[in-house]
Amino acid sequence: MESNTKNKIYVIGHKNPDTDSICSAISYAYLKNQKGDGEYVPKRAGHISTETQYVLDKFGVEAPAYVPNVKTRVRDMEIRRTQGVSSDISMKKAWTLLNEANGNTLPIVKEDNVLEGLISIGDIARSYMAVVDNAILSKAKTKYKNILETLDGTLYVGNEEDCFDKGKVIVAASSPEVMESYIEQDDMVILGNRYETQLCAIEMNAGCLIICGDAVVTKTIQMLAREKNCVIIATPYDTYTVAHLINQSMPVRFFMRDNQIISFTEEDYTDNIKEIMANKRHRDFPILDKSGHYVGTISRRNLLGIKKRRLILVDHNETSQAVDNIESAEIMEIIDHHRLGSLETMMPVYFRNQPVGCTATIIYQMFCEQGIDIPKKIAGLLCAAIISDTLLFRSPTCTPSDQYAAEHLAQMAGIDCDEFAAEMFAAGSNLKSKSAEEIFYQDFKKFEQDETTFGVAQITSMNKSELPDAKGKVLSYMKTAIEGQRLTMLFFMLTDIMNESTELLCYGEGAEKLVQEAFGKQMENGSVILPGIVSRKKQLIPALLSVLQK
């Protein structure tokens, strides 16, 4: 999966992509990348057909990654890569890290980078202003390591990894006689350089002495402290400063938010998180990867600055055929050879549409126009696309430009058009091993005319004997398909390449009548033979639309 898609431009064909759609996306992305004005990535909006997979394997090219829709995801945003920290760090350390990063929220993570909690500047401020409990340091189980760090202290007696987990914090500002009345066992005592007060605190079984002002800690005091298991820390700060700072040594785990944390994943769609972010007044929201590990944070500001996914469309220009949520994307270019469809753009775009038999022919011309050398693999893909779309130059959509391009590309790729076509079509046929659904969606497109939405699927075969079996599978599946696609009518072309004819199947209210008016032939049991009809684009669709427009 791509870690960053913000600067990428996807080159993508239509749903249920054919060989032209896939090969043109790969080839045009390659051409655009030679100019160095962006990063262009080929993608696909549907499954790879067996014919197309044969072509990709033949020339050693990896299939483009699948994109089910082009809504923006969290991973497309500017994720703030704030480093996660341990829950053991002090409040002071957390404050310092937030200020250095100019941030507001610090993620707390475990060793395996799993999110444990969050602490914000507001949480730190509240912990400092609202705490009046002199036992809070022990309740928080504060490590002496944190106290040393906060007070710039030196440890004379004790283990810095141990915790202060019993007693309260007091300031010894009185005489030893008075101190005896309020020092209790395990207390932390903040005091000065007077030997008598240090000795008194140890004898009262204090748990820790904080000796201020860089006072000398005598060996006798150290020895007595060890005997009583009393920790001794010396600090250069005065008593007031130590009393002011000491609570900042508490671990962040004591104040962090660790329940009801609202987090998102990199794969979440931004449309789905907008309302949540608007209703929750958090400054930052943690982001997790698909394994649940912490990645970074985002804020509402990041959401406002997100850019739409940028696309170049090849081999189509109709909304019904485009990748889902096309309206959420920014279309940069369209390269196509079909009729003008229903797509609309916010801004003017580069739109190249030519009446040729294949999009790959146009892309071949663009290589030539720009003086870019065509690698052997790309030449093979473009040639295969032209042969597939023109049915080896038999389709009425084929033009001299298509045949010239294919023959020139075949020389570059080191293949023979006739031999390669036979292999490719044979690989794409093999209909007996395919399910009804696989056959149906091998090459399927939607069309709209006024209030009518209809679909046309097509399979082509050089082996006439396998078409009857495919017909049986398709007929049993058409009801499922028309309901699943929410269509008015459905048509399926069983095209015999060698005999240049098509058996047309239809389903849906008004479908038979439409075919009869378009071709002057009576259908029987939802089927009719159409001699000479092999092209969906140039022969079938124009005839159907002509009747619908009346």
C-alpha positions, -999 to +999 in steps of 0.1 A: +000+000+000+012+035-008+023+054+023+017+088+007-007+096-021-008+134-018+016+141-047+006+113-069-016+115-100-035+083-108-039+072-145-069+050-145-093+033-169-130+024-166-147-002-144-145-038-156-114-028-175-104-044-208-069-048-222-069-013-237-080+003-204-052-014-184-024-012-210-032+024-218-031+034-182+003+018-177+017+032-209+004+067-204+017+068-169+051+058-182+050+086-209+040+112-184+067+102-160+094+109-187+085+146-186+094+149-149+065+172-139+049+149-114+046+113-102+021+094-123+008+060-111-013+035-132-043+022-114-073+000-122-110+004-113-119-033-117-106-068-119-080-079-145-094-102-172-076-134-182-068-119-216-052-088-200-034-109-174-019-130-203-007-098-219+009-085-186+026-118-180+038-120-216+057-087-213+066-090-176+046-061-164+029-059-130-008-053-129-018-018-116-031-017-080-069-018-076-087+014-065-124+008-056-131+045-053-113+078-053-126+094-021-098+109-001-086+090+029-068+100+061-035+089+046-039+117+020-039+143+047-009+160+063-005+137+092+016+152+120+043+127+127+045+135+165+068+109+181+050+087+207+065+086+242+065+063+272+039+067+299+068+069+324+081+103+313+076+132+336+050+160+331+079+184+328+094+163+300+061+161+282+057+199+285+092+204+270+085+180+241+052+197+232+068+231+232+098+220+211+073+205+186+050+235+188+023+209+194-008+205+216-012+168+221+014+141+230+006+105+222+016+079+248+026+046+234+037+012+246+070-005+235+053-019+204+040+015+194+005+007+204-014+038+215-019+038+253-032+073+259-029+110+252-019+141+272-024+176+261-011+210+272-045+215+288-041+183+308-007+193+320-020+228+330-049+213+349-026+188+367-005+217+379-032+242+388-058+219+404-036+195+425-036+203+463-030+168+475+004+165+491+003+128+487-002+130+449+034+122+441+032+088+458-003+081+444+012+086+409+040+062+417+067+086+406+101+072+397+131+088+414+146+090+379+119+116+370+125+135+402+163+136+394+155+149+359+130+175+370+153+189+398+186+185+380+194+164+410+222+140+421+214+107+436+235+099+467+215+070+482+189+048+465+180+034+430+167+058+404+144+031+389+125+027+422+093+046+428+081+070+455+049+052+462+041+059+499+038+090+520+033+127+513+056+156+503+065+181+531+088+211+534+110+210+566+112+246+575+111+242+613+134+230+640+140+193+646+117+194+676+088+207+656+096+184+626+091+154+648+054+163+651+045+162+614+070+140+596+056+105+592+071+072+579+078+072+541+073+109+536+094+129+511+111+158+530+123+189+512+150+205+534+182+225+535+218+220+545+213+217+583+227+184+596+202+183+625+171+185+603+185+159+579+193+135+608+158+141+623+141+133+590+160+100+587+153+091+623+116+097+617+118+070+589+113+094+560+113+077+526+132+104+507+152+136+514+154+163+488+184+184+500+184+219+484+210+245+475+237+220+465+243+213+502+270+188+511+256+154+520+280+140+546+291+103+545+275+099+579+241+110+566+245+088+536+254+058+558+224+064+581+201+068+551+212+034+537+205+018+570+170+032+570+163+027+533+159+064+528+166+079+494+188+110+493+187+134+463+206+167+462+196+196+439+210+230+431+176+246+434+164+264+466+135+251+487+109+273+471+119+262+436+119+226+445+085+228+461+073+246+428+088+219+405+084+186+424+049+178+410+062+182+375+081+149+380+050+128+381+046+103+353+022+113+325+003+080+329-013+095+360-029+123+341-032+110+305-065+102+289-067+065+283-104+058+277-129+069+251-100+081+229-113+089+194-088+077+169-089+071+131-070+048+108-050+058+077-077+039+056-107+059+069-124+081+044-122+118+052-160+122+045-167+097+073-146+115+099-156+151+092-187+151+114-169+134+143-141+159+142-165+188+141-186+175+171-156+167+193-137+197+205-103+179+206-074+197+191-057+165+178-069+130+169-045+101+168-040+081+136-034+043+136-022+020+108-041-011+097-023-031+124-034-007+152+000+009+156+003+047+162+013+068+132+007+104+140-021+130+147-044+152+126-064+183+135-094+200+119-070+223+102-054+193+084-089+183+072-096+218+057-063+216+038-068+182+021-066+181-016-087+160-039-073+129-055-059+139-090-068+116-119-061+111-156-088+091-172-081+068-202-104+049-224-137+064-211-154+097-203-187+087-189-196+089-152-214+056-152-182+039-163-158+058-141-143+047-107-167+052-078-169+087-063-154+103-094-171+135-084-148+137-053-117+138-075-099+164-096-097+153-133-065+165-149-068+149-184-089+126-204-075+104-233-103+085-251-117+072-283-154+069-274-184+091-278-186+122-255-201+111-223-215+127-191-184+136-171-182+172-160-151+190-146-147+221-124-119+235-145-108+231-181-087+200-187-066+185-214-091+163-234-079+143-264-106+123-281-100+108-315-122+085-337-098+056-337-103+020-327-082+021-295-070+045-269-035+029-272-033+042-307-036+078-294-010+071-268+014+057-294+009+089-314+017+110-283+050+091-278+059+099-314+048+135-311+069+141-280+099+122-293+099+097-264+114+063-270+090+034-265+105+006-244+099-030-256+075-038-228+054-007-234+054-014-271+040-049-264+013-036-242+002-009-267+002-034-295-018-059-275-044-033-267-049-023-303-052-059-314-077-066-287-099-035-293-099-039-331-103-077-330-071-079-351-082-051-374-116-069-381-137-044-362-154-016-381-139+008-355-104+000-368-087+027-388-055+028-408-039+046-379-047+017-356-032-009-380-001+012-387+005+017-350+000-019-341+024-031-369+050-006-359+047-015-322+048-053-330+083-047-346+094-029-314+081-056-292+094-085-313+061-102-319+040-112-349+005-097-348-013-128-361+004-153-339+002-131-308-035-124-315-043-161-316-025-167-283-041-137-266-076-144-277-073-180-268-061-171-233-090-146-230-116-171-241-113-203-221-149-196-211-156-232-198-135-226-167-152-193-158-183-187-137-213-168-150-203-137-131-167-138-144-179-141-180-205-114-176-181-088-161-152-096-183-161-065-204-191-047-191-201-010-194-231+011-184-248+038-206-274+064-199-299+080-222-325+104-206-343+082-179-329+049-192-298+032-178-287+001-196-257-021-196-239-039-224-214-068-218-194-085-245-172-115-249-152-123-280-140-157-290-120-173-318-135-207-308-171-207-319-178-240-301-174-225-266-200-197-271-231-219-265-219-230-231-211-194-222-246-184-234-262-208-210-243-194-180-250-158-190-288-163-195-291-177-160-272-147-146-288-118-163-316-113-138-290-111-110-269-087-130-297-063-139-309-061-103-274-057-089-265-029-113-300-013-110-305-011-148-336-007-170-323-031-197-293-054-201-276-067-233-249-093-238-228-097-270-215-132-278-191-122-306-176-148-330-144-131-342-137-155-371-172-153-385-176-116-377-210-120-361-227-115-327-254-133-309-272-107-288-289-116-256-312-091-239-331-088-206-354-062-191-386-043-198-385-029-234-352-046-243-366-069-271-386-041-286-356-018-286-334-044-304-362-051-330-365-014-338-327-009-339-318-038-361-351-049-377-348-084-364-373-104-343-358-119-311-365-154-300-362-165-264-343-133-257-317-139-284-310-127-320-281-133-344-266-101-359-243-108-388-215-083-393-220-068-359-188-071-338-183-036-323-202-024-292-189+011-296-195+017-333-223-006-342-244-017-312-245+014-290-252+040-317-281+018-330-296+015-295-292+052-286-307+062-320-339+045-311-339+057-275-334+093-286-366+091-306 
